[in-house]
């Protein structure tokens, strides 16, 4: 593992632990106190902070990769954006036409990450 990958793994794990802690802790805090609406909005957005730091770490890692690895990652991200983007676009039309469960926007980023992770091995096969 390269030094950049080690740094990324350590930092990303830390930010994801912080994210999990905030996601779990904020609802308890919100129920324990009667906060005003602006404070509740701030608390609701708090999980975004460690997620943004995790994204920053990924950008640093991406910039440290060689051309081939960077291209593999970017193609996989493009596939994820296309699948999730067009999937949510299509689902929006279905929601408007028939009675199906609504999907919250909170699932878009995890879906992007999951499809990206699934796409990497398929993209990588073209370059190996």
C-alpha positions as CSV (number, residue, x, y, z in Angstrom):
1,X,0.0,0.0,0.0
2,X,1.4,3.4,-1.0
3,X,1.8,6.1,1.6
4,X,-1.0,8.1,0.0
5,X,-3.3,5.0,0.2
6,X,-2.3,4.5,3.9
7,X,-3.1,8.2,4.7
8,X,-6.4,7.9,2.8
9,X,-7.4,4.7,4.7
10,X,-6.6,6.2,8.1
11,X,-8.3,9.5,7.4
12,X,-11.3,8.1,5.6
13,X,-11.9,5.6,8.4
14,X,-11.7,8.4,11.0
15,X,-14.2,10.6,9.1
16,X,-16.6,7.7,8.6
17,X,-16.5,6.9,12.3
18,X,-17.2,10.5,13.0
19,X,-20.0,10.4,10.5
20,X,-21.5,7.3,12.1
21,X,-21.2,8.9,15.5
22,X,-23.0,12.1,14.4
23,X,-25.7,10.1,12.6
24,X,-26.4,8.1,15.7
25,X,-25.9,10.9,18.2
26,X,-27.9,13.8,16.6
27,X,-31.3,12.1,16.9
28,X,-30.7,11.5,20.6
29,X,-29.6,15.1,21.1
30,X,-32.6,16.3,19.1
31,X,-35.0,14.3,21.2
32,X,-33.4,15.3,24.5
33,X,-33.7,19.1,23.9
34,X,-36.4,21.3,22.4
35,X,-34.2,23.1,19.9
36,X,-35.4,25.9,17.6
37,X,-35.8,25.2,13.9
38,X,-32.5,26.8,12.8
39,X,-30.6,24.7,15.4
40,X,-32.5,21.5,14.2
41,X,-31.6,22.3,10.6
42,X,-27.9,22.7,11.7
43,X,-28.0,19.4,13.5
44,X,-29.6,17.7,10.5
45,X,-26.8,19.0,8.3
46,X,-24.0,18.0,10.8
47,X,-23.4,14.6,9.1
48,X,-22.5,16.4,5.9
49,X,-19.3,17.8,7.5
50,X,-17.4,14.5,8.0
51,X,-18.7,13.3,4.7
52,X,-17.2,16.4,3.0
53,X,-13.8,15.8,4.7
54,X,-13.9,12.2,3.5
55,X,-14.5,13.5,0.0
56,X,-11.5,15.8,0.4
57,X,-9.4,12.8,1.3
58,X,-10.6,10.9,-1.7
59,X,-9.7,13.9,-3.9
60,X,-6.2,13.9,-2.4
61,X,-5.8,10.2,-3.1
62,X,-7.1,10.5,-6.6
63,X,-4.5,13.2,-7.4
64,X,-1.8,10.9,-6.1
65,X,-2.7,8.0,-8.4
66,X,-1.0,7.3,-11.7
67,X,-2.8,7.9,-15.0
68,X,-4.2,4.5,-15.4
69,X,-5.6,4.2,-11.8
70,X,-7.0,7.7,-12.0
71,X,-8.7,6.8,-15.3
72,X,-10.2,3.6,-13.8
73,X,-11.6,5.5,-10.8
74,X,-13.0,8.3,-12.9
75,X,-14.7,5.9,-15.4
76,X,-16.2,4.0,-12.5
77,X,-17.5,7.3,-10.9
78,X,-19.0,8.2,-14.3
79,X,-20.8,4.9,-14.5
80,X,-22.1,5.4,-11.0
81,X,-23.3,8.9,-11.8
82,X,-25.0,7.6,-14.9
83,X,-26.7,4.6,-13.2
84,X,-27.8,6.5,-10.2
85,X,-28.7,9.7,-12.1
86,X,-30.8,8.0,-14.7
87,X,-32.2,5.5,-12.2
88,X,-33.5,8.3,-10.0
89,X,-34.7,10.2,-13.0
90,X,-36.7,7.2,-14.2
91,X,-37.9,6.5,-10.7
92,X,-39.2,10.0,-10.4
93,X,-41.4,9.5,-13.5
94,X,-42.7,6.2,-12.1
95,X,-43.5,7.9,-8.7
96,X,-45.6,10.4,-10.7
97,X,-47.4,7.8,-12.7
98,X,-48.3,5.1,-10.1
99,X,-48.4,4.5,-6.4
100,X,-44.9,3.2,-5.5
101,X,-42.8,4.0,-2.5
102,X,-41.0,7.3,-2.5
103,X,-37.2,7.2,-2.2
104,X,-35.6,9.8,0.0
105,X,-32.7,11.8,-1.4
106,X,-30.6,10.7,1.5
107,X,-30.0,7.5,-0.5
108,X,-28.4,9.1,-3.5
109,X,-24.9,9.5,-2.1
110,X,-24.7,5.9,-0.7
111,X,-26.1,4.6,-4.0
112,X,-23.4,6.5,-5.9
113,X,-20.7,5.0,-3.6
114,X,-22.1,1.5,-3.9
115,X,-22.4,1.6,-7.7
116,X,-18.9,3.2,-8.0
117,X,-17.4,0.4,-5.9
118,X,-19.2,-2.3,-7.9
119,X,-18.1,-0.7,-11.2
120,X,-14.3,-0.5,-10.4
121,X,-13.6,-4.2,-10.9
122,X,-15.4,-4.2,-14.3
123,X,-13.6,-1.0,-15.5
124,X,-10.2,-2.3,-14.2
125,X,-10.5,-5.5,-16.3
126,X,-10.3,-3.4,-19.4
127,X,-6.9,-2.0,-18.3
128,X,-5.2,-5.1,-17.0
